[in-house]
Amino acid sequence: MERVTTPNALLRGAPADHYILRVVGDALAPEFKDGDFLVLLRESRGEAGDLVLARIGDVVTIHRLEADGSCEGIVVGLMRRYDKS
């Protein structure tokens, strides 16, 4: 586990209502890159157009909701390490 400090400007509400996930791989490219940190707000419901953490069976993925629906969190921020290459 890695400790990551999140700027308050990326949060919506109390810090304890958020968590961070690291993107692994390039399945979410080009929007997100391997190693990016996503800031998620703990929510069980999202609205159409929200980018959410969704569980489909045993698979957890980031998905844009087409209609209001259930989720495990809503993406509210992105942190990326700058790489000049």
Gaussian input, Z-matrix of N, CA and C with variables (Angstrom, degrees):
# hf/3-21g

backbone

0 1
 N
 C     1     B1
 C     2     B2     1     A1
 N     3     B3     2     A2     1     D1
 C     4     B4     3     A3     2     D2
 C     5     B5     4     A4     3     D3
 N     6     B6     5     A5     4     D4
 C     7     B7     6     A6     5     D5
 C     8     B8     7     A7     6     D6
 N     9     B9     8     A8     7     D7
 C    10    B10     9     A9     8     D8
 C    11    B11    10    A10     9     D9
 N    12    B12    11    A11    10    D10
 C    13    B13    12    A12    11    D11
 C    14    B14    13    A13    12    D12
 N    15    B15    14    A14    13    D13
 C    16    B16    15    A15    14    D14
 C    17    B17    16    A16    15    D15
 N    18    B18    17    A17    16    D16
 C    19    B19    18    A18    17    D17
 C    20    B20    19    A19    18    D18
 N    21    B21    20    A20    19    D19
 C    22    B22    21    A21    20    D20
 C    23    B23    22    A22    21    D21
 N    24    B24    23    A23    22    D22
 C    25    B25    24    A24    23    D23
 C    26    B26    25    A25    24    D24
 N    27    B27    26    A26    25    D25
 C    28    B28    27    A27    26    D26
 C    29    B29    28    A28    27    D27
 N    30    B30    29    A29    28    D28
 C    31    B31    30    A30    29    D29
 C    32    B32    31    A31    30    D30
 N    33    B33    32    A32    31    D31
 C    34    B34    33    A33    32    D32
 C    35    B35    34    A34    33    D33
 N    36    B36    35    A35    34    D34
 C    37    B37    36    A36    35    D35
 C    38    B38    37    A37    36    D36
 N    39    B39    38    A38    37    D37
 C    40    B40    39    A39    38    D38
 C    41    B41    40    A40    39    D39
 N    42    B42    41    A41    40    D40
 C    43    B43    42    A42    41    D41
 C    44    B44    43    A43    42    D42
 N    45    B45    44    A44    43    D43
 C    46    B46    45    A45    44    D44
 C    47    B47    46    A46    45    D45
 N    48    B48    47    A47    46    D46
 C    49    B49    48    A48    47    D47
 C    50    B50    49    A49    48    D48
 N    51    B51    50    A50    49    D49
 C    52    B52    51    A51    50    D50
 C    53    B53    52    A52    51    D51
 N    54    B54    53    A53    52    D52
 C    55    B55    54    A54    53    D53
 C    56    B56    55    A55    54    D54
 N    57    B57    56    A56    55    D55
 C    58    B58    57    A57    56    D56
 C    59    B59    58    A58    57    D57
 N    60    B60    59    A59    58    D58
 C    61    B61    60    A60    59    D59
 C    62    B62    61    A61    60    D60
 N    63    B63    62    A62    61    D61
 C    64    B64    63    A63    62    D62
 C    65    B65    64    A64    63    D63
 N    66    B66    65    A65    64    D64
 C    67    B67    66    A66    65    D65
 C    68    B68    67    A67    66    D66
 N    69    B69    68    A68    67    D67
 C    70    B70    69    A69    68    D68
 C    71    B71    70    A70    69    D69
 N    72    B72    71    A71    70    D70
 C    73    B73    72    A72    71    D71
 C    74    B74    73    A73    72    D72
 N    75    B75    74    A74    73    D73
 C    76    B76    75    A75    74    D74
 C    77    B77    76    A76    75    D75
 N    78    B78    77    A77    76    D76
 C    79    B79    78    A78    77    D77
 C    80    B80    79    A79    78    D78
 N    81    B81    80    A80    79    D79
 C    82    B82    81    A81    80    D80
 C    83    B83    82    A82    81    D81
 N    84    B84    83    A83    82    D82
 C    85    B85    84    A84    83    D83
 C    86    B86    85    A85    84    D84
 N    87    B87    86    A86    85    D85
 C    88    B88    87    A87    86    D86
 C    89    B89    88    A88    87    D87
 N    90    B90    89    A89    88    D88
 C    91    B91    90    A90    89    D89
 C    92    B92    91    A91    90    D90
 N    93    B93    92    A92    91    D91
 C    94    B94    93    A93    92    D92
 C    95    B95    94    A94    93    D93
 N    96    B96    95    A95    94    D94
 C    97    B97    96    A96    95    D95
 C    98    B98    97    A97    96    D96
 N    99    B99    98    A98    97    D97
 C   100   B100    99    A99    98    D98
 C   101   B101   100   A100    99    D99
 N   102   B102   101   A101   100   D100
 C   103   B103   102   A102   101   D101
 C   104   B104   103   A103   102   D102
 N   105   B105   104   A104   103   D103
 C   106   B106   105   A105   104   D104
 C   107   B107   106   A106   105   D105
 N   108   B108   107   A107   106   D106
 C   109   B109   108   A108   107   D107
 C   110   B110   109   A109   108   D108
 N   111   B111   110   A110   109   D109
 C   112   B112   111   A111   110   D110
 C   113   B113   112   A112   111   D111
 N   114   B114   113   A113   112   D112
 C   115   B115   114   A114   113   D113
 C   116   B116   115   A115   114   D114
 N   117   B117   116   A116   115   D115
 C   118   B118   117   A117   116   D116
 C   119   B119   118   A118   117   D117
 N   120   B120   119   A119   118   D118
 C   121   B121   120   A120   119   D119
 C   122   B122   121   A121   120   D120
 N   123   B123   122   A122   121   D121
 C   124   B124   123   A123   122   D122
 C   125   B125   124   A124   123   D123
 N   126   B126   125   A125   124   D124
 C   127   B127   126   A126   125   D125
 C   128   B128   127   A127   126   D126
 N   129   B129   128   A128   127   D127
 C   130   B130   129   A129   128   D128
 C   131   B131   130   A130   129   D129
 N   132   B132   131   A131   130   D130
 C   133   B133   132   A132   131   D131
 C   134   B134   133   A133   132   D132
 N   135   B135   134   A134   133   D133
 C   136   B136   135   A135   134   D134
 C   137   B137   136   A136   135   D135
 N   138   B138   137   A137   136   D136
 C   139   B139   138   A138   137   D137
 C   140   B140   139   A139   138   D138
 N   141   B141   140   A140   139   D139
 C   142   B142   141   A141   140   D140
 C   143   B143   142   A142   141   D141
 N   144   B144   143   A143   142   D142
 C   145   B145   144   A144   143   D143
 C   146   B146   145   A145   144   D144
 N   147   B147   146   A146   145   D145
 C   148   B148   147   A147   146   D146
 C   149   B149   148   A148   147   D147
 N   150   B150   149   A149   148   D148
 C   151   B151   150   A150   149   D149
 C   152   B152   151   A151   150   D150
 N   153   B153   152   A152   151   D151
 C   154   B154   153   A153   152   D152
 C   155   B155   154   A154   153   D153
 N   156   B156   155   A155   154   D154
 C   157   B157   156   A156   155   D155
 C   158   B158   157   A157   156   D156
 N   159   B159   158   A158   157   D157
 C   160   B160   159   A159   158   D158
 C   161   B161   160   A160   159   D159
 N   162   B162   161   A161   160   D160
 C   163   B163   162   A162   161   D161
 C   164   B164   163   A163   162   D162
 N   165   B165   164   A164   163   D163
 C   166   B166   165   A165   164   D164
 C   167   B167   166   A166   165   D165
 N   168   B168   167   A167   166   D166
 C   169   B169   168   A168   167   D167
 C   170   B170   169   A169   168   D168
 N   171   B171   170   A170   169   D169
 C   172   B172   171   A171   170   D170
 C   173   B173   172   A172   171   D171
 N   174   B174   173   A173   172   D172
 C   175   B175   174   A174   173   D173
 C   176   B176   175   A175   174   D174
 N   177   B177   176   A176   175   D175
 C   178   B178   177   A177   176   D176
 C   179   B179   178   A178   177   D177
 N   180   B180   179   A179   178   D178
 C   181   B181   180   A180   179   D179
 C   182   B182   181   A181   180   D180
 N   183   B183   182   A182   181   D181
 C   184   B184   183   A183   182   D182
 C   185   B185   184   A184   183   D183
 N   186   B186   185   A185   184   D184
 C   187   B187   186   A186   185   D185
 C   188   B188   187   A187   186   D186
 N   189   B189   188   A188   187   D187
 C   190   B190   189   A189   188   D188
 C   191   B191   190   A190   189   D189
 N   192   B192   191   A191   190   D190
 C   193   B193   192   A192   191   D191
 C   194   B194   193   A193   192   D192
 N   195   B195   194   A194   193   D193
 C   196   B196   195   A195   194   D194
 C   197   B197   196   A196   195   D195
 N   198   B198   197   A197   196   D196
 C   199   B199   198   A198   197   D197
 C   200   B200   199   A199   198   D198
 N   201   B201   200   A200   199   D199
 C   202   B202   201   A201   200   D200
 C   203   B203   202   A202   201   D201
 N   204   B204   203   A203   202   D202
 C   205   B205   204   A204   203   D203
 C   206   B206   205   A205   204   D204
 N   207   B207   206   A206   205   D205
 C   208   B208   207   A207   206   D206
 C   209   B209   208   A208   207   D207
 N   210   B210   209   A209   208   D208
 C   211   B211   210   A210   209   D209
 C   212   B212   211   A211   210   D210
 N   213   B213   212   A212   211   D211
 C   214   B214   213   A213   212   D212
 C   215   B215   214   A214   213   D213
 N   216   B216   215   A215   214   D214
 C   217   B217   216   A216   215   D215
 C   218   B218   217   A217   216   D216
 N   219   B219   218   A218   217   D217
 C   220   B220   219   A219   218   D218
 C   221   B221   220   A220   219   D219
 N   222   B222   221   A221   220   D220
 C   223   B223   222   A222   221   D221
 C   224   B224   223   A223   222   D222
 N   225   B225   224   A224   223   D223
 C   226   B226   225   A225   224   D224
 C   227   B227   226   A226   225   D225
 N   228   B228   227   A227   226   D226
 C   229   B229   228   A228   227   D227
 C   230   B230   229   A229   228   D228
 N   231   B231   230   A230   229   D229
 C   232   B232   231   A231   230   D230
 C   233   B233   232   A232   231   D231
 N   234   B234   233   A233   232   D232
 C   235   B235   234   A234   233   D233
 C   236   B236   235   A235   234   D234
 N   237   B237   236   A236   235   D235
 C   238   B238   237   A237   236   D236
 C   239   B239   238   A238   237   D237
 N   240   B240   239   A239   238   D238
 C   241   B241   240   A240   239   D239
 C   242   B242   241   A241   240   D240
 N   243   B243   242   A242   241   D241
 C   244   B244   243   A243   242   D242
 C   245   B245   244   A244   243   D243
 N   246   B246   245   A245   244   D244
 C   247   B247   246   A246   245   D245
 C   248   B248   247   A247   246   D246
 N   249   B249   248   A248   247   D247
 C   250   B250   249   A249   248   D248
 C   251   B251   250   A250   249   D249
 N   252   B252   251   A251   250   D250
 C   253   B253   252   A252   251   D251
 C   254   B254   253   A253   252   D252

   B1=1.4435
   B2=1.5239
   B3=1.2842
   B4=1.4628
   B5=1.5217
   B6=1.3179
   B7=1.4671
   B8=1.5314
   B9=1.3292
   B10=1.4614
   B11=1.5163
   B12=1.3277
   B13=1.4592
   B14=1.5196
   B15=1.3213
   B16=1.4580
   B17=1.5195
   B18=1.3418
   B19=1.4635
   B20=1.5332
   B21=1.3209
   B22=1.4706
   B23=1.5171
   B24=1.3214
   B25=1.4674
   B26=1.5298
   B27=1.3383
   B28=1.4614
   B29=1.5198
   B30=1.3171
   B31=1.4556
   B32=1.5214
   B33=1.3253
   B34=1.4700
   B35=1.5148
   B36=1.3135
   B37=1.4614
   B38=1.5112
   B39=1.3232
   B40=1.4549
   B41=1.5284
   B42=1.3373
   B43=1.4695
   B44=1.5289
   B45=1.3318
   B46=1.4643
   B47=1.5305
   B48=1.3279
   B49=1.4648
   B50=1.5234
   B51=1.3274
   B52=1.4627
   B53=1.5207
   B54=1.3215
   B55=1.4597
   B56=1.5191
   B57=1.3214
   B58=1.4692
   B59=1.5254
   B60=1.3124
   B61=1.4640
   B62=1.5205
   B63=1.3133
   B64=1.4711
   B65=1.5260
   B66=1.3193
   B67=1.4620
   B68=1.5244
   B69=1.3222
   B70=1.4574
   B71=1.5222
   B72=1.3284
   B73=1.4562
   B74=1.5231
   B75=1.3261
   B76=1.4662
   B77=1.5313
   B78=1.3259
   B79=1.4698
   B80=1.5245
   B81=1.3407
   B82=1.4628
   B83=1.5227
   B84=1.3421
   B85=1.4684
   B86=1.5161
   B87=1.2991
   B88=1.4635
   B89=1.5221
   B90=1.3320
   B91=1.4667
   B92=1.5315
   B93=1.3315
   B94=1.4622
   B95=1.5162
   B96=1.3294
   B97=1.4628
   B98=1.5204
   B99=1.3247
   B100=1.4502
   B101=1.5301
   B102=1.3282
   B103=1.4567
   B104=1.5206
   B105=1.3292
   B106=1.4724
   B107=1.5257
   B108=1.3237
   B109=1.4586
   B110=1.5230
   B111=1.3308
   B112=1.4508
   B113=1.5177
   B114=1.3281
   B115=1.4583
   B116=1.5193
   B117=1.3246
   B118=1.4598
   B119=1.5190
   B120=1.3167
   B121=1.4531
   B122=1.5325
   B123=1.3222
   B124=1.4754
   B125=1.5299
   B126=1.3117
   B127=1.4733
   B128=1.5131
   B129=1.3075
   B130=1.4617
   B131=1.5254
   B132=1.3373
   B133=1.4605
   B134=1.5147
   B135=1.3119
   B136=1.4550
   B137=1.5096
   B138=1.3196
   B139=1.4636
   B140=1.5190
   B141=1.3162
   B142=1.4618
   B143=1.5283
   B144=1.3199
   B145=1.4619
   B146=1.5157
   B147=1.3502
   B148=1.4619
   B149=1.5198
   B150=1.3231
   B151=1.4528
   B152=1.5212
   B153=1.3383
   B154=1.4624
   B155=1.5253
   B156=1.3239
   B157=1.4501
   B158=1.5150
   B159=1.3127
   B160=1.4599
   B161=1.5276
   B162=1.3058
   B163=1.4623
   B164=1.5217
   B165=1.3352
   B166=1.4591
   B167=1.5281
   B168=1.3159
   B169=1.4638
   B170=1.5163
   B171=1.3320
   B172=1.4660
   B173=1.5191
   B174=1.3343
   B175=1.4676
   B176=1.5270
   B177=1.3364
   B178=1.4635
   B179=1.5276
   B180=1.3364
   B181=1.4562
   B182=1.5243
   B183=1.3115
   B184=1.4593
   B185=1.5241
   B186=1.3178
   B187=1.4631
   B188=1.5289
   B189=1.3307
   B190=1.4645
   B191=1.5208
   B192=1.3318
   B193=1.4630
   B194=1.5239
   B195=1.3122
   B196=1.4597
   B197=1.5241
   B198=1.3172
   B199=1.4690
   B200=1.5233
   B201=1.3256
   B202=1.4566
   B203=1.5243
   B204=1.3510
   B205=1.4561
   B206=1.5114
   B207=1.3290
   B208=1.4563
   B209=1.5250
   B210=1.3266
   B211=1.4551
   B212=1.5221
   B213=1.3203
   B214=1.4608
   B215=1.5202
   B216=1.3073
   B217=1.4559
   B218=1.5208
   B219=1.3401
   B220=1.4641
   B221=1.5246
   B222=1.3288
   B223=1.4664
   B224=1.5294
   B225=1.3411
   B226=1.4684
   B227=1.5269
   B228=1.3334
   B229=1.4622
   B230=1.5132
   B231=1.3111
   B232=1.4652
   B233=1.5171
   B234=1.3098
   B235=1.4633
   B236=1.5171
   B237=1.3290
   B238=1.4616
   B239=1.5177
   B240=1.3254
   B241=1.4592
   B242=1.5389
   B243=1.3153
   B244=1.4597
   B245=1.5136
   B246=1.3288
   B247=1.4608
   B248=1.5148
   B249=1.3194
   B250=1.4676
   B251=1.5256
   B252=1.3272
   B253=1.4597
   B254=1.5048
   A1=108.11
   A2=116.24
   A3=123.23
   A4=108.83
   A5=116.90
   A6=120.90
   A7=108.09
   A8=115.79
   A9=122.40
   A10=108.11
   A11=117.13
   A12=121.54
   A13=108.47
   A14=116.02
   A15=121.47
   A16=110.15
   A17=117.74
   A18=119.92
   A19=110.64
   A20=116.88
   A21=121.24
   A22=112.64
   A23=117.89
   A24=121.35
   A25=111.79
   A26=117.98
   A27=120.97
   A28=112.86
   A29=117.30
   A30=120.88
   A31=111.65
   A32=115.45
   A33=123.06
   A34=107.01
   A35=116.61
   A36=119.96
   A37=111.36
   A38=116.00
   A39=122.84
   A40=111.36
   A41=117.43
   A42=120.61
   A43=112.93
   A44=118.25
   A45=121.43
   A46=112.80
   A47=117.37
   A48=121.55
   A49=112.65
   A50=117.31
   A51=122.65
   A52=111.22
   A53=115.21
   A54=120.82
   A55=108.74
   A56=115.85
   A57=122.56
   A58=108.89
   A59=116.46
   A60=122.11
   A61=108.69
   A62=115.61
   A63=120.59
   A64=108.52
   A65=117.11
   A66=122.58
   A67=108.07
   A68=116.34
   A69=121.93
   A70=107.71
   A71=116.38
   A72=120.89
   A73=111.66
   A74=114.94
   A75=119.82
   A76=113.29
   A77=117.37
   A78=120.37
   A79=112.05
   A80=117.50
   A81=120.85
   A82=112.42
   A83=116.63
   A84=121.38
   A85=109.42
   A86=119.67
   A87=127.27
   A88=114.12
   A89=118.02
   A90=120.15
   A91=112.14
   A92=116.71
   A93=121.35
   A94=109.10
   A95=115.83
   A96=121.95
   A97=110.81
   A98=115.71
   A99=121.65
   A100=108.92
   A101=117.20
   A102=121.54
   A103=114.49
   A104=118.22
   A105=120.81
   A106=109.67
   A107=115.92
   A108=122.10
   A109=107.94
   A110=116.73
   A111=121.51
   A112=108.54
   A113=116.26
   A114=122.54
   A115=106.72
   A116=116.35
   A117=121.28
   A118=111.12
   A119=114.80
   A120=122.84
   A121=107.41
   A122=116.98
   A123=120.35
   A124=109.08
   A125=116.06
   A126=122.87
   A127=108.25
   A128=116.89
   A129=120.45
   A130=111.73
   A131=117.03
   A132=121.55
   A133=109.79
   A134=116.35
   A135=121.62
   A136=110.15
   A137=115.09
   A138=121.05
   A139=109.78
   A140=115.96
   A141=121.38
   A142=108.90
   A143=116.35
   A144=122.13
   A145=113.57
   A146=118.25
   A147=120.84
   A148=110.48
   A149=115.93
   A150=122.76
   A151=105.36
   A152=117.39
   A153=121.13
   A154=111.70
   A155=114.25
   A156=121.49
   A157=105.99
   A158=116.83
   A159=121.93
   A160=109.61
   A161=115.68
   A162=121.55
   A163=107.60
   A164=114.78
   A165=121.26
   A166=105.77
   A167=116.04
   A168=120.17
   A169=108.92
   A170=116.52
   A171=121.71
   A172=112.44
   A173=117.72
   A174=122.14
   A175=109.61
   A176=115.30
   A177=121.42
   A178=106.67
   A179=116.14
   A180=120.04
   A181=110.81
   A182=116.00
   A183=122.23
   A184=106.62
   A185=115.83
   A186=120.31
   A187=109.30
   A188=117.59
   A189=120.89
   A190=108.08
   A191=116.32
   A192=120.53
   A193=110.94
   A194=115.78
   A195=120.94
   A196=110.90
   A197=116.72
   A198=122.96
   A199=107.07
   A200=117.69
   A201=120.41
   A202=108.91
   A203=116.53
   A204=118.55
   A205=112.61
   A206=115.58
   A207=120.97
   A208=110.79
   A209=114.42
   A210=121.13
   A211=108.38
   A212=116.23
   A213=121.19
   A214=111.35
   A215=117.04
   A216=121.57
   A217=110.06
   A218=115.83
   A219=122.09
   A220=108.15
   A221=116.66
   A222=121.04
   A223=108.36
   A224=115.83
   A225=120.88
   A226=112.09
   A227=117.21
   A228=118.87
   A229=111.90
   A230=114.12
   A231=122.54
   A232=108.25
   A233=116.34
   A234=121.43
   A235=107.06
   A236=115.70
   A237=120.59
   A238=109.57
   A239=115.44
   A240=120.97
   A241=107.86
   A242=116.46
   A243=120.52
   A244=110.06
   A245=115.67
   A246=121.88
   A247=107.27
   A248=117.10
   A249=120.20
   A250=113.81
   A251=118.99
   A252=119.60
   A253=112.91
   D1=137.77
   D2=-179.92
   D3=-113.88
   D4=137.02
   D5=177.65
   D6=-88.45
   D7=129.25
   D8=-179.80
   D9=-125.69
   D10=128.06
   D11=175.88
   D12=-89.61
   D13=128.03
   D14=-176.97
   D15=-107.79
   D16=127.18
   D17=176.26
   D18=-61.04
   D19=137.78
   D20=179.50
   D21=-57.64
   D22=-27.01
   D23=-179.58
   D24=-62.87
   D25=-20.24
   D26=179.58
   D27=-90.08
   D28=-5.50
   D29=-175.01
   D30=-97.29
   D31=152.00
   D32=173.29
   D33=-119.59
   D34=89.11
   D35=-178.42
   D36=104.64
   D37=-153.98
   D38=-174.77
   D39=-70.30
   D40=139.86
   D41=178.02
   D42=-54.11
   D43=-35.73
   D44=-178.66
   D45=-65.96
   D46=-15.01
   D47=179.51
   D48=-86.79
   D49=7.31
   D50=-175.58
   D51=-124.59
   D52=159.98
   D53=170.55
   D54=-148.26
   D55=165.73
   D56=-175.48
   D57=-117.47
   D58=137.49
   D59=171.75
   D60=-124.49
   D61=141.35
   D62=176.38
   D63=-95.75
   D64=133.00
   D65=176.74
   D66=-74.63
   D67=129.62
   D68=177.30
   D69=-119.11
   D70=122.68
   D71=-179.74
   D72=90.14
   D73=-176.37
   D74=-175.03
   D75=-116.24
   D76=20.15
   D77=-178.53
   D78=-65.27
   D79=-20.86
   D80=-178.73
   D81=-100.66
   D82=7.25
   D83=179.31
   D84=-66.87
   D85=151.38
   D86=2.72
   D87=-88.70
   D88=-5.29
   D89=-175.74
   D90=-64.35
   D91=-40.75
   D92=179.42
   D93=-127.38
   D94=147.50
   D95=-178.24
   D96=-113.41
   D97=156.42
   D98=175.04
   D99=-53.37
   D100=128.60
   D101=179.44
   D102=95.87
   D103=-11.98
   D104=176.07
   D105=-61.93
   D106=152.84
   D107=173.48
   D108=-110.50
   D109=124.57
   D110=176.93
   D111=-100.24
   D112=133.35
   D113=176.17
   D114=-96.67
   D115=122.44
   D116=-177.81
   D117=-118.74
   D118=139.98
   D119=174.03
   D120=-92.38
   D121=128.62
   D122=179.32
   D123=-66.18
   D124=111.94
   D125=179.11
   D126=-146.62
   D127=147.19
   D128=177.54
   D129=-102.22
   D130=-9.26
   D131=178.66
   D132=-133.10
   D133=139.33
   D134=175.68
   D135=-124.10
   D136=163.71
   D137=178.86
   D138=-104.07
   D139=158.80
   D140=177.55
   D141=-51.34
   D142=131.04
   D143=179.34
   D144=96.45
   D145=-17.50
   D146=177.59
   D147=-67.80
   D148=144.04
   D149=171.64
   D150=-92.71
   D151=118.43
   D152=-170.50
   D153=-128.24
   D154=162.01
   D155=168.10
   D156=-90.32
   D157=117.43
   D158=-176.30
   D159=-118.88
   D160=144.22
   D161=176.17
   D162=-110.05
   D163=124.14
   D164=177.99
   D165=-122.50
   D166=98.54
   D167=-173.56
   D168=67.34
   D169=-123.51
   D170=178.66
   D171=-93.66
   D172=1.09
   D173=-176.20
   D174=-99.60
   D175=134.24
   D176=175.38
   D177=-112.08
   D178=131.77
   D179=-176.48
   D180=-146.46
   D181=160.48
   D182=171.90
   D183=-91.52
   D184=131.62
   D185=-172.77
   D186=-147.50
   D187=142.48
   D188=174.92
   D189=-90.15
   D190=122.55
   D191=-179.11
   D192=-70.08
   D193=133.75
   D194=175.55
   D195=-89.18
   D196=-21.15
   D197=177.56
   D198=-146.76
   D199=162.20
   D200=176.69
   D201=-53.27
   D202=140.05
   D203=-178.72
   D204=-170.98
   D205=-178.85
   D206=-177.92
   D207=-82.54
   D208=154.22
   D209=179.37
   D210=-159.97
   D211=178.14
   D212=177.13
   D213=-110.39
   D214=-7.80
   D215=178.09
   D216=175.07
   D217=156.74
   D218=179.75
   D219=-113.15
   D220=130.99
   D221=177.97
   D222=-69.37
   D223=122.27
   D224=179.80
   D225=-120.23
   D226=-6.87
   D227=-179.38
   D228=-163.16
   D229=163.95
   D230=179.90
   D231=-138.35
   D232=133.57
   D233=172.91
   D234=-123.15
   D235=133.22
   D236=-176.21
   D237=-135.49
   D238=137.19
   D239=174.04
   D240=-77.90
   D241=131.31
   D242=179.06
   D243=-73.56
   D244=130.00
   D245=177.94
   D246=-129.58
   D247=113.15
   D248=-173.99
   D249=-72.59
   D250=-7.78
   D251=-178.90
   D252=-79.07

